[in-house]
Amino acid sequence: MDMVDNAAPGSEGKPGYSRGELQRITISDLKARIGRIDSQQARNIALKLWQLVERQYSNQYGQLVITDRQSMAGLDRWPGGSLARMLERLRHVDFGDIIAAGPQELDAHLDSLHPFIRFIQPPASVCHSFDSAERLARYLEFYLDPQRRVPETFKRSWIFAGGMLASYALPAWFVYLLRDAPMHKGWLISGMLLLA
């Protein structure tokens, strides 16, 4: 086995996985693990998490685009690193303790959330343990790093918006220069053509 066994504080009993190990674990294996969870509460949360996974890997018609024989390594869509590296980081978070402590503990990990983010996307309240699955999945990066203030997806969307704005602003700037600098029209028009 390629299992990584470098236990660290807060990760006792949690296995680590190498890329090779993830290539051997199939979707079918992962689903079978849910049925082996002893605690009813934990099993309910795992089922909800699996529903979120299915939603993520479904097409516009609601059909799954992954098969039971597909390996876990094939689902490597984690931003900022491989699934194996993400799993290694997750080993150091005791989600069982966080959930057992109740909604207050779930909220405590979002204390650093920027007020603007909290205003435009307020975290939904957690009334039941079943609801905690959605909270954990949506704000996973905050449970890995409680000091984080802004979600990575929000940063990326602003970078994208800035790029789109620049792509519209630059041609407008060239038009403005064309109006006020007739003697430089040749190279300005060339610049516009290059941007088009």
Secondary structure as GFF3:
##gff-version 3
##sequence-region A 1 196
A	DSSP	alpha_helix	19	24	.	.	.	ID=ss1
A	DSSP	alpha_helix	27	35	.	.	.	ID=ss2
A	DSSP	alpha_helix	40	56	.	.	.	ID=ss3
A	DSSP	three_ten_helix	72	75	.	.	.	ID=ss4
A	DSSP	alpha_helix	83	90	.	.	.	ID=ss5
A	DSSP	alpha_helix	95	100	.	.	.	ID=ss6
A	DSSP	alpha_helix	103	108	.	.	.	ID=ss7
A	DSSP	alpha_helix	115	120	.	.	.	ID=ss8
A	DSSP	three_ten_helix	129	131	.	.	.	ID=ss9
A	DSSP	alpha_helix	132	138	.	.	.	ID=ss10
A	DSSP	alpha_helix	140	144	.	.	.	ID=ss11
A	DSSP	alpha_helix	152	180	.	.	.	ID=ss12
A	DSSP	three_ten_helix	182	184	.	.	.	ID=ss13
A	DSSP	alpha_helix	185	195	.	.	.	ID=ss14
###
